[in-house]
């Protein structure tokens, strides 16, 4: 068999298997109702591109080049209109992007391709084989770099300022931006332990990431130079550990509201786009939590599925310090939806902060006010994102007496061989979303401002709902497999909320995010099951911390 025929067979096989994976992806996620038709169109076109490239390289006839030229033209101007850009967000679509003449339809803008086609046409008569090779190679590399938004428009390189970018979410967002885009990142934080690996000398993106050791709670004037250089400001600053709401109430209010006000003011004044991180805590208690356990309406979805622009936001009594975070996050959202703050109302807002702890709030504020003042914004409400590098392990890379969020608490118990502590029996339920899935949603928000601006988005996985008791048992089962220890070595124990969190703690029975808005605007769907999340994350926890925990335990 000749090398040319081997080349053709390899191309055919690559396209065929890519088509199979692509079809499974589209069909599973219901991206298109007629997914088979779209896949078949591209399969035919891609197979034809392989055949044309084979003929062009082996025979070199003029009519073959003419057919190639016509094919490229059709693929540039017709297929993008048929397929739009949605399917190209599929991970399985990458091999299509790299198959010879299928590349031009998504790798560059229309104007640049007109020029490219003219150059190709002018060179075909003189050096057809060399020209064709150059064209294919250039297209291949440009296709791996060029990015297009949901409207099919090419995305220009951006400079993104991540305030508190050294945190759990910030570290994964940095990884995604640097690995998959050509955007630049300015990280402002005092912590580097979760992002230090990004500054390896062998990393290809060292010229696209800069770290500034600046306290995020510092005066706004210290943050302004970094925000000034940026196209987008993403404010990740937050105190989001429930234990801190009780023990560091004032710090929670200052960090989650007061320290965020100057960032909102700057973005409004300088016309900078803002992505502000809020929390699913803003919803407070669900209506269903006020019904008795045996009430027939308790399972009605409308009483516990939370919609961004409809669900009432019900907070507990003001004496319950647990709701300080929810109130602070609500206020910063209302400020963003309302209008820019000036000094004359700054004190008034501080007063409102404490008064509103006793009110039932609703977040369907008027976005027209923000438009009036020219603030482009997106608000993110995370629903329990988990994955590698989440929080810390007390006594290892965090305070010995610290109390991280539930997943990290359970992880710490497992690593130390302690009983997993279930607050009030572990009956409350939560949904958990894989950090990698959530970062995909964030990138869509960053690169599609026309679809994301002016919205608050729930970002979670409603399919991964579980009670804390069920979560503990699942983690025991998975960790036993990861560590090679028998599951019987681990157990659970009930503790009161007062003993675990301190006086003033309150809780919500369950929170299910409604995903209608984010799916309609951005087409985002969370992909990873809870079982997969636990396997990946607990393996990371074991490999990262087990030896350190053993060493710390032996010393004590």
DALINUR-V80761 format. One record per backbone hydrogen bond with DSSP energy under -1.0 kcal/mol. NH is the residue of the N-H (numbers start at 0). CO is the residue of the C=O. Records with the same first field share a line. If there is no record, write none. Layout:
# DALINUR-V80761
NH->CO  CO
This chain:
# DALINUR-V80761
5->1
6->2
7->3
8->4
9->5
10->6
11->7
12->8
13->9
14->10
15->11
16->12
17->13
18->14
19->15
20->16
21->17
22->18
23->19
24->20
25->21
26->22
27->23
28->24
30->25
37->33
38->34
39->35
40->36
41->37
42->38
43->39
44->40
45->41
46->42
47->43
48->44
49->45
50->46
51->47
52->48
53->49
54->50
55->51
56->52
57->53
58->54
59->54
64->60
65->61
66->62
67->63
68->64
69->65
70->66
71->67
72->68
73->69
74->70
75->71
76->72
77->73
78->73
81->77
82->78
83->79
88->85
89->86
92->89
96->92
97->93
98->95
99->97
101->98
102->99
105->102
106->102
112->108
113->109
114->110
115->111
116->112
117->113
118->114
119->115
120->116
121->117
122->118
123->119
126->122
130->126
131->127
132->128
133->129
134->130
135->131
136->132
137->133
138->134
139->135
140->136
141->137
142->138
143->139
145->141
148->152
151->148
154->146
159->183
160->231
161->185
162->233
163->187
164->161
166->163
170->166
171->167
172->168
173->169
174->170
175->171
176->172
177->173
178->174
179->175
180->176
183->157
184->207
185->159
186->209
187->161
188->211
194->191
195->191
197->194
198->195
199->196
202->199
207->204
209->184
211->186
213->211
217->214
221->218
222->219
223->219
226->222
227->223
229->226
230->158
231->158
232->272
233->160
234->274
235->162
243->240
244->240
246->242
247->243
251->247
252->248
253->249
254->250
255->251
256->252
257->252
258->253
260->256
263->259
264->260
265->261
266->262
267->263
268->264
269->265
271->266
272->230
273->375
274->232
275->377
276->234
277->379
279->381
281->278
282->279
283->280
284->313
287->302
288->285
289->286
290->287
294->291
297->294
299->296
302->299
303->300
304->300
305->511
310->306
312->360
313->282
319->316
320->318
321->503
322->319
323->320
326->322
327->323
328->324
329->325
330->326
331->327
332->328
333->329
334->330
335->331
336->332
337->333
344->341
348->344
349->345
350->346
351->347
352->348
353->349
354->350
355->351
357->354
358->355
360->312
364->362
368->365
370->366
371->367
372->368
374->369
377->273
378->454
379->275
380->456
382->458
385->432
389->386
394->397
395->392
396->392
401->398
408->404
409->405
410->406
411->407
412->408
413->409
414->410
415->411
417->412
419->490
421->492
423->494
424->421
425->422
428->508
429->465
431->463
432->383
434->385
437->433
438->434
439->435
440->436
441->437
442->438
443->439
444->440
445->441
446->442
450->447
451->447
452->448
453->376
454->451
456->378
458->380
463->460
465->429
467->427
468->425
470->466
471->467
472->468
473->469
474->470
475->471
476->472
477->473
478->474
479->475
480->476
481->477
482->478
483->479
488->485
489->486
492->419
494->421
499->495
500->496
511->303
513->305
518->514
519->515
520->516
521->517
522->518
523->517
532->528
533->529
534->530
535->531
536->532
537->533
538->534
539->535
540->536
541->537
542->538
543->539
544->540
545->541
548->544
549->545
550->546
551->547
552->548
553->549
554->550
555->551
